[in-house]
Amino acid sequence: MERKHKRLATPWAAGVAGMVFAILTATAIVLVRIALPSGANGAEVTVDAGQRSAVRTALELVPYAGIAFLWFMGALREQVGEREDKFVSTVFLGSGLVFVATLFGAAAAAWSVLDEGGPGSSFGRDVAYALLTTYAMRMAAVFIITTSTIGHRLGVLPRPLTAFGYLAGLTLLVVGANVPWSELVFPAWVLVLSLNTLRGRHSAASRSAAST
């Protein structure tokens, strides 16, 4: 009974953590994108009080988004268990950890924008965008592709979701840095995967209740 409960509880943890991550990350990206347009590289950044407040709110959400993502990643790995492919799972784990580290680095660089009139504000903005769009999103692409590969091999992901994962991963890997707002592809994919996971848990719970 305890092991059955564990199998049902782990997808719930993955689904909820994924939804929290997706919502917090999407909110942070939208706030930063609106407050700090990415054009005019090298220009001095003039940020009013409202923009600083939006950026500060976004940056305060990032640590919680990172924690939720680690929980999401751990819960997904727990579901695979002993069936995992060592090579693919290593890439899955490594890309997820590097993504979180790069996301935190981008957030740390963006804090310089809050220094009103500070000499490093434009530099911090450019570094934050480079870390987010070029590096973090590349790692997110690898994470999406490896997760989709694991799900496909184990037969736990429906074909449309697997195809969506490969498409999202290739988009972020190839053209993500050149397309504004493309960062939202990753939280959107995580949200869809989380909803699918929760739906699968609900179906499993219903079958379990019907069989008792």
RAWOGI-V777744 format. One line per field, one symbol per residue. ss: DSSP state (h for helix, s for strand, l for the rest). psi: psi as a letter, one per 40 degrees, with the letter a starting at -180 (. if undefined). burial: b if it has 9 or more other ideal C-beta (glycine too) atoms within 8 Angstrom, else e. A space follows every 50 residues. Layout:
BEGIN
ss=???
psi=???
burial=???
END
This chain:
BEGIN
ss=lhhhhhhhhhhhhhhhhhhhhhhhhhhhhhhhhhhlllllllllllllhh hhhhhhhhhhhhhhhhhhhhhhhhhhhhhhhhhllhhhhhhhhhhhhhhh hhhhhhhhhhhhhhllllllhhhhhhhhhhhhhhhhhhhhhhhhhhhhhh hhhhllllhhhhhhhhhhhhhhhhlhhhlllllhhhhhhhhhhhhhhhhh hhhhhhhhhhhl
psi=dddddddddddddddddddddddddddddddddddgieifheiihhhadd ddddddddddddddddddddddddddddddbeeihddddddddddddddd dddddddddddddegheidedddddddddddddddddddddddddddddd dddefehiddddddddddddddddedeehieededddddddddddddddd dddddddddde.
burial=eeeeeebbebbbbbbbbbbbbbbbbbbbbbbbbebbeeeeeeeebebeee bbebbbbbbebbbbbbebbbbbbebbbbbbeeebeeebbebbbebbebbb ebbbbbbebbbbbbbeeeeebbbbbbbbbbbbbbbbbbbbbbbbbbbbbb bbeeeebeeebbebbbebbbbbbeebeeeeebbbbbbbbbbbbbbbbbeb beebbeebeeee
END
